[in-house]
Amino acid sequence: IRPAPPIGSPSCFHPRRLPSVSLPPNNLLNRASSLLASLKLQESRRVFLLAPAKAASSDSTGLDIGLQQQYGGGVGDRWQDAQAALADVLSDAGLAPEDAAAVSLTAPICIQSLIDAVAELDEFASWKSVLTDVKECCDDRPIERHVQVETTFRQRTYAIAKQMKGGRHISAILESLGIGECHLSRISYCLSSESLPDLFQKINFLEDLFTEGNKRENMALHIQQMMMQISIHADEDLQKTISFFEKMEAQCGGLGLLKVPRQAAAHLVVEFPHILCRKLDSELQAIVAYLQALGVPRDYVGFVVLCFPPVLLYNIDTELQCRMRILKKVGVRAIDLGRMIVKYPWLLSRSVETNVEEIVPFLLSIMVPKEKVYCSITKCPRLLGSSVTTLKLMVQHLNDIGVKSKRLGQVVTCSPQLLIRSRQSFNEFFRAKLIS
């Protein structure tokens, strides 16, 4: 028998497309015709197997009323059965039952893929059965059949979901977080070695961190100012961070989306998925504890992480502690480190670390007293994100208006933030002071 054409093609039930066999007349021909008619009826009801996209919740109020009236509400039942089957599989994988149920209710893409897979299997089984019956009619003799156990739609969906690779289960969790379909495959592959319970705990950790530790107001303005004022060469981590913020600004809602903890966690995972590959206790929580030990208030730890996400990828002993020691060598007091990090989270980057050795000699060259250098850095840590070339331009402008030698050192000691202003903003600031 030649292979049947695909379901839905115009010639699917055309007589010329039927197997070229000699059919006996009378009752056998009638039986074959009735079987083909039943197959045509099954094709007309294939929509019964597919759930509409808006039926993503367990509530059946969002179902297509026309489909409910025509097919008795089966579409919604299948969608709910698929959700229950996915919840059972996630629960078997180690998630708490309530967490598994919450994930299944907010993963419509995964649910739809399960329903489609079951529909394909049912379609294959239907074709196989009908073609067997047609062969019986043609040969006028029974054919040995395998005994098939009747299963419910939920049981078939559970079996398919159970056989899916771990990446598909991870995709369901990521989708429930709010991550778009275009990112699911890439991130799931990156996290394929993670167990579902551990992954779920890490996501909850990020959400809690951004809920409790993101009290800084005007976060979007603070990030924009850091992006505009940085003039040093950015290392790879800093480049990724700046690219992350530029992508956020291009979206509807902009950087303001980071104020919503769940959305902030989703955007962070999309751009920095390797954060979820780190160990929760010995790495992620240890970094948060270290930042608090430096003096960063608990209410601002989430703000620091959002402003510089790669900090969660650093090693405490070989990277973070080394950068803090460099700051202490130039006179920065340990009690001021936490406040400086809140003011300028990019202080934790490698680029700023290497720029410290250039900024200190520059401040000494413009007559800032050696014992006051740390005061200038503590008051305005963004100086460490500015190149010496950029700062020299502002020094030249101050010289042009009569601020020179020792007086220049005194001005910079009292107001070091003047050095990171542009000429235009400085002139506006200067005029405002004169008017007031």
N, C-alpha and C positions, 0 to 999 in steps of 0.2 A: 504494500500500500504506500502510495506517495505521501510525503509529509503534508499535513493540513496547513493551509495558509494562516497567517496570524489572526487572532481574534480581532474583530472590528474592521478588517479589510473588506472592500466592497464585494469581492468575489468569494467571501468566506463560505456562503451557502449556495453559490451558483452550481447548478447541476453539472456543468462541464468540469468543475473542479473536484468532483467526487472521484473516489478510486475507480479506476477502469477495470471493473470486474463484471462478470455476467451474473445478473441477479435472477433468481427464479421468479416466475410470475405469481400472480394472485396474492395469497395471504403473506408470503415472505416479503414481497415488495412493499406491501402495506405496513408490515411491522418495521421495516427499515425506514420508511417515510416518517412514521410516527416517532421513531428515535431521533431522526434529524430535526423534526419539529420541536421535540423537547430540548434538544441542544440549542436551537435558535431561541427558545424561551429563556434558557439559562443565560445566553449572551445578552439578552435585553435587560436582564436583571443584574448585570455585573456591578452596576453602581451601588447595589445593595451591599457589596463587600467593602466599599470605600467610605471612610468617614469624612465629612466636610471639615475644612481647616478650622472653622469657627467652633467646632465641637471639642475644643481643647480642654475643657473643664468637665468635671463629673456631672455637672448640672445639665439636664437635657433641654433646658429652655432655649439654648442657642441653636438647636438643630433646625434643619430645613423642614418647615411644616409640610411642604408638598411631598417630600420623601417619606415623612412619617405617615402621612395619610395613605400613600400608595403602597408602602412596604411594611406598615405596622410598627414603625418605630425601631426597626432592627438596626439601623445605622448607629443610633445612639447607644444601643446595647452593646454593639461590637466595640465601639470606642471605649466604653467603660470597662468592658472585659479586657481589652488590650492594656488599659491603664492598670487594672488589677493584676494582670499577668506580669507586667514590667515591675510593679511594686513587689511582687513575690520574688522575682529573680534578684532584685537589688537587696531585698531582705535576706535572701539566702547567701548573698555575697558578703554580708556582714553589716549592712546598714540597719539602724533601728527601724522598726516597722513604720513609725510616724514619719521619719525622714524619708524612707523609701516611698511612702504614699505621697509626700509633698513633692518629691522629684517627679514622680509619674504624672502628677497633675499639671506640671509646668514644663513638660518636654513634648510638645505636639509633633515635632519633626520625627523624633524617635518612635512615637506611637504610630504615626502614619506609615513609617517604614515597616513596622511590624505587621500592620494591617495589610499592606501591599504584599508582603512576603507570604502571608497566609492565603491571600487571594490568589496568588500565583500557584501555590501548591494545590488549592482547591480546584483551580482551573485545569491544572495538569491531570489531577485525579479524574475530573469529569470527562476530559477528552479521552483518557485511557479507557474508562468504563464504556463510553459510547462506541469507540472504535472496536472494542471487544464484542459488544452486542451486534454491531454491524457485521463483523466477521462471522459470528454465529449464524446470523440470518443468511449470509451468502453461502456458507458451507453446509448449512442445515444440520449442524451437529454442535453439541455443547463443547465449550472450551473450559479447561480447568482454571479456576480462579483462586486467588489467595484470599483467605478470610481476613477481612478488614474490621478492626475494632472501631466502633463508633466513638468519636471524641467530640467534645464541645469546642466552640471557637476559642474560649479562654484556655483550654488545655493545649490546643494547637499553637496558640500565640505564646504560651509559656514555654513550650518545647523549642520554638524557634528562638525566643529571647535567651533561653538557657544556652543554646548552641552558639550565640553570637560571641565574637571575640571581645576581650576586655575593653578594647578601645571604644566599642559601641556603648558599653555601659558607662564609660567615662564621659562620652558625648552627652548622654542623658543628664548627668550631673552638671556638666558645663552649660548645657542648654537651659537647665532650670535656674542657673545663675544669671542668665540673660545674654549669653554670648551668641553671636549670630552664626548662622549655618555656614557661612564662608570660612569661618575660623575653626570650626569643630574638628575637622580632619587633622589639621596641622597640630593643634594643641593636644588632641587625643594621642597622636603618635608620640609627641614629646613626653607625655605622662603615662605611657603604656606600661611602665614598670611599677607604677604606684597602685597600692591596694585601695579599693573604694572607701573603706572606713577612714583610712589615713587622709585620703584626698578630701573627703567631706569635712574632716576636722580642720584641715588647713584652710579651707575656704571659710568655714565659720570663724576661724581665728582672725582672718583678714577683715571680715565683716565686723566683728567685735572691736578690732583695733581701730577701724575707721569710725565706728559709732562712738566709742568712749574717748578716743584720742585725736579728735579732729575739731578742736574748739576754736581754732584760729579763725578770726573774721577776715573778710576780704582776701581769701586765699588766692583767688584768681588774679587779683591785682598784684599780690606779692610775687606770684610766679612770673607774671608778665614783666615786672620790674627786674627780676633776676635775669630773665632772658635778654632784655634790652641792654643791661649794664655789663654783662660778661664780655670780656675782650681777650681772654687768654685762649690758648689752644685747648680745645676740649678733647679729653680722652674718649675712648669708645663708650664707656658707661654714661658719660655726660652727654655725648652725642645722641645716644638712644633716648635719654631723658628729654632732651630738647625736642627731638623728633616726636616723642610721645605727646608732649604738650602742643606741638604744632598740629598734630592730627586731631587732638581734642578741640582745639580752637576752630578747626574747620567743620566740626559737627554742629548740628542744631543743639543749642544749649551751652556749647563751648566748655570752658574750664569749670563752669558752674555745676556740671554733672558730677564732679568729684566730691561735691558736698553731700551727695546721696550715697550712703555706705555701700549698698549692694551694687549700684552702678559703678562706683569707684573700684570695687573689688573685681568686677567683670572686666573693666577697661585695663586694669593692672595685669590681670591674667592674660589677656589678649596680647599685650605688648611684652610682658616679662613672664612667660609661662614657666620658666625654670625655677621661679620662686617656689612653686608647688612641688618641686623635686627635692627641696631641702627638708631635713628632719625637723619635726615640729618642736620637740623638747630641747634638743641639744644645739639647734641652730636658730630657728626663727624666734622662739621665745627667749633664747639667750641673748640675741641681739637687742630685742626690746628691753630686756633687763639691763643690759650694758648702757644703753642710751639713758635710761632712768638713773643709773648709777653716776653718769656724767653730769646729771643735773637737769635733764630734759623732763619737764613735768609730764605725768601720765596723760593729761588732757591734750598734750601737744605731740605725743609720739606718733600718732596717726598722721598728723600734719607733716611731720618730718619725713615719714616714709612716702607719702604721696608726692612730696616735692622732690624726693630723690629715691625712687624705688630700688635702684641697685644696691642700696645699703643692706637690704635683706640677703644679698648674694655674697657679701663680704665675709672674710674670716676675721674674728675679733682679735686674735693674737698677732697675726702677721700683717694686718692692714689697718684696722681701726685704732688699735692701741699705738701703733707706730705713728700715725698721723697726729694723735693727741700729744705724743711725746715731742714731736717737732714744734708744735705750738707752745708747749711749756718751755722749750729751750729758748724761745724768743721773749719769754717773760709773761706769757699768758697764764693767769692763775687758774688752778683746777676748778675753783668755785665759779669761774666765768664761762667755762666750756659749754655747759648746758644752755645758757642764755645765748651764746654765740651761735650754736647749732640751730636753735629755734629761729634766730634772725636770718641765718644763711645756711640752710641745709646742705647746699653744695660744698660746704666746708669739708664734708666727708669724702670728697672725690679725690682721685689721684692728681688731677690737674691743679687743684688748689694746693695740694701738698708740695708739689714741685715749685709753685710760684712764691711760696713763703720766703725762700732763700733769695729771691730777687726784690721783694717788696721791702724787707727790712733794711738793706743797704740804701735803697732809694729814699726811704723816710729819713734816714740819718743824713743823706746828702742835701736835703732841703731844710736842714737845721732843726729837725725834731729831736729833742733831747733823748739820749739813749734810754733813760729811765722812764720816758713817756711813750716809747714806741708801742709797748704792749697796750697802753691806754687807747691809742689811735686804732689799733687793730680790734680791740674789744668793743669800742664804740661803734665801729663800722667794719664788720668782718667782710663786707662785700669788697673791700680794698683788695682782698686776696684773690678775687675773681677778675681783677683788672690788670692788664699788662702795663709794664713800666712805660712803654711808648704812649699809651693812652693817657696815663697820669701826667706825663711830661707836658702834653698839650694843655692840660688844665693849669699846670704850674706856670707855663708861659703866659697864659691868659691872666693869671693873678699878678704876674710881674708887670704886665702891660698896664694894669690899673693901679700900680704902685705898691703892691704887697710883695716885699722882697726880704731876703736874708733872714734875720732873726724873727722879724714880724711874720714872715711866711711860716716859720716853724711853729710860732705861737698859734696862728690861725688854724693850721692843720691839726695841731694837738687838741684844740677846743672843738673844731668842726671838721673832722676828717671826711665827712660825707660830701664836702664841697668838691673833693677831688674826683668823685665818680659821676659828677653832673656833666652834662654837655654845656657848651658855651651858651646856647640859647636858654636852657633851663636855669643856668646860673644867673644870666642877665635878668630874667623874669623874677627870680628869687631876690636878687639884689634890689631891683626897683620896688618890689613889694615891701622890703625892709625899710627903704628910704621913705616910702609913702606912710608907713605905719609909724 
